[in-house]
Amino acid sequence: MSTGTATLTLKADHENNAEAWWTAAREAARYAPSQGAEVFRRLDASTRTTEGVEVLADELAAFEAWAGVLPGYDDGPAHARLPYVVVQGDD
């Protein structure tokens, strides 16, 4: 059950070329059930749109902890270091 109340939008950053991270994340999400993996599955399903997925603050924290240990997490270019962006409020 989520306890965070701030709603945020998590989107794939299409300017980040972290294919190694996406591959590792897809593999990890298959075998490691967790809140972070569940958020990733929702994000991965949304990559064909520009809308992203709404998450609560505690879901985002779980996702970031899960995602941050995967290879290629912060290997993107300076302007798009991570494979995702977090948007607060209307964008």
VOTOR-287689 format. One record per atom (N, C-alpha, C): residue number from 1; residue in one letter; x, y, z. Coordinates in nm, 3 decimals, always signed. Layout:
N
NUM/A/X/Y/Z
...
This chain:
91
1/M/+0.083/-0.118/+0.000
1/M/+0.000/+0.000/+0.000
1/M/+0.088/+0.124/+0.000
2/S/+0.057/+0.222/-0.083
2/S/+0.134/+0.344/-0.094
2/S/+0.096/+0.441/+0.016
3/T/+0.199/+0.504/+0.074
3/T/+0.172/+0.601/+0.178
3/T/+0.206/+0.743/+0.136
4/G/+0.286/+0.760/+0.030
4/G/+0.319/+0.894/-0.019
4/G/+0.195/+0.957/-0.079
5/T/+0.182/+1.089/-0.063
5/T/+0.063/+1.155/-0.114
5/T/+0.090/+1.244/-0.233
6/A/+0.215/+1.281/-0.259
6/A/+0.246/+1.367/-0.372
6/A/+0.242/+1.284/-0.500
7/T/+0.160/+1.326/-0.596
7/T/+0.154/+1.255/-0.723
7/T/+0.254/+1.319/-0.819
8/L/+0.335/+1.235/-0.878
8/L/+0.439/+1.277/-0.971
8/L/+0.420/+1.199/-1.100
9/T/+0.480/+1.247/-1.207
9/T/+0.476/+1.174/-1.334
9/T/+0.617/+1.128/-1.368
10/L/+0.631/+1.000/-1.394
10/L/+0.757/+0.939/-1.431
10/L/+0.751/+0.909/-1.581
11/K/+0.852/+0.958/-1.654
11/K/+0.856/+0.941/-1.799
11/K/+0.992/+0.889/-1.842
12/A/+0.992/+0.809/-1.948
12/A/+1.118/+0.768/-2.009
12/A/+1.182/+0.892/-2.071
13/D/+1.313/+0.907/-2.052
13/D/+1.384/+1.018/-2.115
13/D/+1.439/+0.967/-2.248
14/H/+1.373/+1.005/-2.356
14/H/+1.410/+0.955/-2.488
14/H/+1.541/+1.014/-2.539
15/E/+1.597/+1.111/-2.469
15/E/+1.727/+1.166/-2.507
15/E/+1.841/+1.089/-2.442
16/N/+1.808/+0.999/-2.352
16/N/+1.907/+0.914/-2.287
16/N/+1.913/+0.783/-2.365
17/N/+2.033/+0.742/-2.400
17/N/+2.050/+0.623/-2.482
17/N/+2.095/+0.504/-2.396
18/A/+2.027/+0.483/-2.285
18/A/+2.067/+0.381/-2.187
18/A/+2.009/+0.245/-2.220
19/E/+2.036/+0.194/-2.337
19/E/+1.980/+0.064/-2.374
19/E/+2.027/-0.046/-2.279
20/A/+2.150/-0.037/-2.229
20/A/+2.198/-0.137/-2.134
20/A/+2.112/-0.136/-2.008
21/W/+2.074/-0.018/-1.962
21/W/+1.990/-0.009/-1.842
21/W/+1.852/-0.066/-1.870
22/W/+1.789/-0.030/-1.981
22/W/+1.656/-0.081/-2.013
22/W/+1.656/-0.232/-2.024
23/T/+1.759/-0.289/-2.086
23/T/+1.769/-0.434/-2.098
23/T/+1.784/-0.498/-1.960
24/A/+1.872/-0.442/-1.877
24/A/+1.891/-0.495/-1.741
24/A/+1.764/-0.481/-1.658
25/A/+1.695/-0.369/-1.673
25/A/+1.573/-0.345/-1.596
25/A/+1.463/-0.443/-1.637
26/R/+1.450/-0.465/-1.766
26/R/+1.348/-0.561/-1.811
26/R/+1.376/-0.701/-1.757
27/E/+1.502/-0.739/-1.758
27/E/+1.539/-0.871/-1.705
27/E/+1.516/-0.877/-1.555
28/A/+1.559/-0.775/-1.482
28/A/+1.542/-0.774/-1.336
28/A/+1.395/-0.772/-1.297
29/A/+1.313/-0.700/-1.371
29/A/+1.169/-0.692/-1.339
29/A/+1.099/-0.826/-1.356
30/R/+1.154/-0.911/-1.441
30/R/+1.095/-1.044/-1.463
30/R/+1.115/-1.134/-1.342
31/Y/+1.226/-1.116/-1.272
31/Y/+1.264/-1.212/-1.168
31/Y/+1.266/-1.155/-1.027
32/A/+1.245/-1.028/-1.011
32/A/+1.256/-0.967/-0.878
32/A/+1.130/-0.887/-0.846
33/P/+1.026/-0.954/-0.798
33/P/+0.904/-0.880/-0.767
33/P/+0.929/-0.781/-0.653
34/S/+0.899/-0.656/-0.677
34/S/+0.915/-0.552/-0.578
34/S/+0.834/-0.431/-0.625
35/Q/+0.817/-0.336/-0.536
35/Q/+0.745/-0.215/-0.574
35/Q/+0.821/-0.141/-0.684
36/G/+0.953/-0.136/-0.675
36/G/+1.033/-0.071/-0.779
36/G/+1.017/-0.137/-0.914
37/A/+1.017/-0.271/-0.915
37/A/+0.999/-0.344/-1.040
37/A/+0.860/-0.322/-1.098
38/E/+0.760/-0.313/-1.013
38/E/+0.623/-0.287/-1.060
38/E/+0.614/-0.149/-1.125
39/V/+0.675/-0.050/-1.063
39/V/+0.676/+0.085/-1.123
39/V/+0.748/+0.080/-1.257
40/F/+0.861/+0.007/-1.264
40/F/+0.931/-0.005/-1.392
40/F/+0.842/-0.066/-1.499
41/R/+0.770/-0.172/-1.465
41/R/+0.682/-0.236/-1.566
41/R/+0.580/-0.136/-1.620
42/R/+0.527/-0.053/-1.533
42/R/+0.432/+0.051/-1.578
42/R/+0.502/+0.153/-1.667
43/L/+0.623/+0.194/-1.627
43/L/+0.699/+0.289/-1.708
43/L/+0.733/+0.229/-1.844
44/D/+0.778/+0.106/-1.845
44/D/+0.816/+0.041/-1.969
44/D/+0.698/+0.032/-2.064
45/A/+0.581/+0.003/-2.011
45/A/+0.460/-0.005/-2.094
45/A/+0.421/+0.132/-2.150
46/S/+0.464/+0.239/-2.084
46/S/+0.426/+0.374/-2.127
46/S/+0.524/+0.436/-2.226
47/T/+0.633/+0.368/-2.260
47/T/+0.736/+0.431/-2.341
47/T/+0.691/+0.464/-2.483
48/R/+0.581/+0.409/-2.527
48/R/+0.531/+0.440/-2.662
48/R/+0.448/+0.568/-2.662
49/T/+0.428/+0.627/-2.545
49/T/+0.353/+0.752/-2.535
49/T/+0.442/+0.858/-2.471
50/T/+0.396/+0.978/-2.467
50/T/+0.470/+1.085/-2.400
50/T/+0.408/+1.118/-2.264
51/E/+0.305/+1.044/-2.227
51/E/+0.234/+1.075/-2.103
51/E/+0.306/+1.027/-1.978
52/G/+0.376/+0.918/-1.981
52/G/+0.441/+0.864/-1.863
52/G/+0.340/+0.799/-1.771
53/V/+0.381/+0.775/-1.647
53/V/+0.295/+0.712/-1.548
53/V/+0.294/+0.795/-1.421
54/E/+0.178/+0.801/-1.359
54/E/+0.168/+0.872/-1.232
54/E/+0.214/+0.779/-1.120
55/V/+0.295/+0.835/-1.030
55/V/+0.344/+0.759/-0.915
55/V/+0.334/+0.846/-0.791
56/L/+0.325/+0.780/-0.678
56/L/+0.330/+0.849/-0.551
56/L/+0.476/+0.860/-0.508
57/A/+0.503/+0.949/-0.416
57/A/+0.641/+0.973/-0.372
57/A/+0.709/+0.846/-0.323
58/D/+0.639/+0.764/-0.247
58/D/+0.702/+0.641/-0.197
58/D/+0.725/+0.539/-0.309
59/E/+0.640/+0.538/-0.410
59/E/+0.662/+0.451/-0.526
59/E/+0.786/+0.496/-0.602
60/L/+0.801/+0.628/-0.618
60/L/+0.919/+0.682/-0.686
60/L/+1.046/+0.645/-0.610
61/A/+1.043/+0.659/-0.478
61/A/+1.161/+0.625/-0.397
61/A/+1.197/+0.477/-0.414
62/A/+1.097/+0.390/-0.412
62/A/+1.122/+0.246/-0.431
62/A/+1.179/+0.220/-0.570
63/F/+1.123/+0.286/-0.671
63/F/+1.172/+0.269/-0.808
63/F/+1.316/+0.316/-0.820
64/E/+1.346/+0.434/-0.767
64/E/+1.482/+0.488/-0.780
64/E/+1.585/+0.399/-0.709
65/A/+1.549/+0.345/-0.594
65/A/+1.640/+0.253/-0.524
65/A/+1.662/+0.127/-0.606
66/W/+1.556/+0.074/-0.664
66/W/+1.565/-0.046/-0.747
66/W/+1.644/-0.017/-0.875
67/A/+1.611/+0.092/-0.941
67/A/+1.672/+0.124/-1.071
67/A/+1.819/+0.163/-1.059
68/G/+1.855/+0.227/-0.950
68/G/+1.989/+0.281/-0.935
68/G/+2.101/+0.179/-0.926
69/V/+2.069/+0.056/-0.897
69/V/+2.174/-0.047/-0.887
69/V/+2.195/-0.122/-1.017
70/L/+2.116/-0.093/-1.118
70/L/+2.127/-0.164/-1.246
70/L/+2.236/-0.101/-1.333
71/P/+2.304/-0.183/-1.415
71/P/+2.408/-0.130/-1.503
71/P/+2.353/-0.027/-1.600
72/G/+2.430/+0.080/-1.620
72/G/+2.393/+0.184/-1.715
72/G/+2.298/+0.289/-1.662
73/Y/+2.267/+0.284/-1.533
73/Y/+2.167/+0.374/-1.472
73/Y/+2.196/+0.521/-1.498
74/D/+2.317/+0.564/-1.473
74/D/+2.348/+0.707/-1.489
74/D/+2.456/+0.731/-1.593
75/D/+2.454/+0.649/-1.699
75/D/+2.554/+0.659/-1.805
75/D/+2.513/+0.748/-1.922
76/G/+2.402/+0.816/-1.911
76/G/+2.355/+0.899/-2.022
76/G/+2.438/+1.025/-2.040
77/P/+2.411/+1.099/-2.146
77/P/+2.481/+1.224/-2.170
77/P/+2.449/+1.327/-2.061
78/A/+2.528/+1.431/-2.054
78/A/+2.512/+1.531/-1.947
78/A/+2.370/+1.588/-1.939
79/H/+2.306/+1.608/-2.052
79/H/+2.172/+1.669/-2.052
79/H/+2.060/+1.567/-2.023
80/A/+2.094/+1.438/-2.020
80/A/+1.994/+1.334/-1.995
80/A/+2.063/+1.217/-1.925
81/R/+2.117/+1.244/-1.808
81/R/+2.200/+1.146/-1.737
81/R/+2.125/+1.019/-1.700
82/L/+1.999/+1.031/-1.658
82/L/+1.920/+0.915/-1.616
82/L/+1.825/+0.872/-1.727
83/P/+1.780/+0.746/-1.726
83/P/+1.692/+0.698/-1.832
83/P/+1.547/+0.743/-1.816
84/Y/+1.520/+0.824/-1.717
84/Y/+1.384/+0.873/-1.693
84/Y/+1.390/+1.014/-1.638
85/V/+1.275/+1.081/-1.643
85/V/+1.260/+1.212/-1.581
85/V/+1.139/+1.206/-1.490
86/V/+1.140/+1.291/-1.388
86/V/+1.028/+1.302/-1.295
86/V/+0.971/+1.442/-1.311
87/V/+0.840/+1.449/-1.332
87/V/+0.772/+1.577/-1.351
87/V/+0.678/+1.598/-1.233
88/Q/+0.691/+1.713/-1.172
88/Q/+0.599/+1.749/-1.062
88/Q/+0.496/+1.845/-1.116
89/G/+0.371/+1.818/-1.087
89/G/+0.263/+1.906/-1.133
89/G/+0.242/+1.897/-1.282
90/D/+0.180/+1.998/-1.338
90/D/+0.151/+2.001/-1.483
90/D/+0.277/+2.030/-1.560
91/D/+0.292/+1.961/-1.673
91/D/+0.408/+1.982/-1.761
91/D/+0.360/+2.011/-1.901
